[in-house]
């Protein structure tokens, strides 16, 4: 009886050893991937509020600074604000932490159907949005929604 138990124990250990060896061999030996640091953008102004008459175009200069190095950076304006506000540059190969990056905003309010607009300028590194979008509010005097259209925080997460 002792011999049967010993044989069963040896066989069980051999099976466990082979199973462990197979599972280790199945996993590729890759170095651990380094997660990118959490970046945050600081703008030269916390918010832009501008009053603009229909048929008018203005250019505004702002700057941004990232708290971490970023690559494959895009600047975008989601939602309705994107129909009247453009940004330059729209893409940047890399942004170094602590380095000031100039951004030009051009607001062109159409003559027909002009109305107040609110939204954000997003910074994306790859696909995810970087926290702290630039909030923008463009008012058109004399329109019924001049005071009603606040900046929508939901636009910060639009794709």
C-alpha positions in Angstrom: 0.0 0.0 0.0 2.8 2.4 0.9 4.4 1.7 -2.5 1.2 2.6 -4.4 0.9 5.9 -2.5 4.5 6.7 -3.2 4.0 5.9 -6.9 0.9 8.0 -7.0 2.6 10.9 -5.3 5.6 10.8 -7.7 3.2 10.6 -10.7 1.2 13.6 -9.4 4.4 15.7 -8.8 5.6 14.8 -12.3 2.3 15.9 -13.9 2.4 19.2 -11.9 6.0 19.8 -12.9 5.2 19.3 -16.6 2.0 21.4 -16.4 4.0 24.3 -14.8 6.7 24.0 -17.4 4.2 24.1 -20.2 2.4 27.2 -18.8 5.7 29.1 -18.3 6.7 28.2 -21.9 3.4 29.4 -23.3 3.8 32.9 -22.0 6.2 35.0 -24.1 9.2 36.4 -22.2 8.4 40.1 -22.8 9.7 42.9 -20.7 6.9 44.6 -18.7 5.3 47.5 -20.6 5.7 50.9 -19.2 2.5 52.8 -18.8 2.7 56.4 -20.1 2.7 59.0 -17.3 -0.5 60.8 -16.6 -0.3 64.1 -18.4 -2.3 67.2 -17.7 -2.4 70.3 -19.9 -2.3 73.8 -18.5 -3.5 76.6 -20.8 -2.3 80.2 -20.7 -5.9 81.2 -19.9 -8.3 79.0 -18.0 -11.3 79.8 -20.3 -12.0 81.9 -23.4 -15.1 84.1 -23.5 -15.5 86.2 -26.6 -18.3 88.2 -28.0 -18.5 88.1 -31.8 -20.9 89.8 -34.3 -22.2 87.7 -37.2 -19.9 87.7 -40.2 -16.9 88.4 -38.1 -13.6 86.4 -37.9 -11.0 86.8 -35.1 -7.8 85.1 -34.2 -6.7 84.4 -30.7 -3.3 83.3 -29.5 -3.0 80.9 -26.5 -0.4 78.5 -25.2 -0.4 75.2 -23.6 2.1 73.3 -21.4 1.9 69.6 -20.7 3.0 68.0 -17.4 4.5 65.0 -19.2 6.0 64.2 -22.6 3.3 63.4 -25.2 3.5 62.0 -28.7 1.0 61.8 -31.6 -0.8 64.9 -30.3 -4.0 66.2 -31.9 -6.0 69.3 -31.1 -9.7 69.0 -31.9 -13.0 70.9 -31.3 -15.9 68.5 -30.9 -19.6 69.4 -31.3 -21.1 72.5 -32.7 -18.3 74.7 -31.6 -16.1 73.0 -34.2 -18.2 74.6 -37.0 -17.1 78.1 -36.0 -13.7 77.5 -34.3 -10.6 76.0 -35.8 -7.2 75.4 -34.2 -3.7 75.5 -35.6 -1.8 73.3 -35.4 -4.2 70.4 -35.5 -1.4 67.8 -35.0 2.0 67.8 -33.3 4.4 64.9 -33.4 5.6 65.4 -29.9 5.1 67.8 -26.9 7.8 67.9 -24.3 6.9 68.3 -20.6 7.2 71.9 -19.4 7.7 73.4 -22.9 5.3 76.1 -24.0 3.4 75.2 -27.2 1.6 78.1 -29.1 -1.9 77.5 -30.4 -3.9 79.8 -32.7 -7.7 79.7 -32.5 -9.7 81.1 -35.4 -13.3 81.9 -34.8 -15.4 82.6 -37.9 -19.0 83.4 -37.1 -21.3 83.0 -40.2 -23.6 85.8 -41.2 -26.6 83.6 -41.5 -27.9 81.6 -38.5 -25.2 83.0 -36.2 -25.7 82.0 -32.5 -23.7 81.6 -29.4 -21.6 78.5 -29.0 -19.9 76.8 -26.1 -17.5 73.9 -26.0 -13.9 72.9 -25.5 -10.6 72.5 -27.3 -9.4 68.9 -26.6 -5.8 67.7 -26.5 -5.4 64.0 -27.4 -2.3 61.9 -27.2 -2.9 59.0 -29.4 -6.6 58.5 -28.9 -7.3 59.3 -25.3 -8.1 62.9 -24.3 -5.6 64.6 -22.0 -7.3 66.2 -19.0 -7.9 69.9 -18.8 -9.5 70.9 -22.2 -9.6 74.6 -22.9 -13.2 75.8 -22.3 -14.5 78.2 -24.9 -17.7 80.4 -25.0 -18.5 82.5 -28.1 -21.4 84.9 -27.7 -23.3 86.5 -30.5 -25.1 89.6 -29.3 -28.8 89.8 -30.0 -29.4 86.1 -30.4 -32.0 84.4 -28.3 -29.6 81.9 -26.8 -26.8 84.4 -26.1 -26.8 83.6 -22.3 -28.2 80.1 -22.4 -25.5 78.2 -24.2 -22.9 77.4 -21.6 -19.8 75.3 -22.1 -20.8 71.6 -22.1 -18.4 69.5 -20.0 -19.6 66.4 -22.0 -17.8 67.7 -25.1 -14.5 67.0 -23.3 -15.1 63.2 -23.8 -16.6 63.3 -27.4 -15.0 61.1 -29.9 
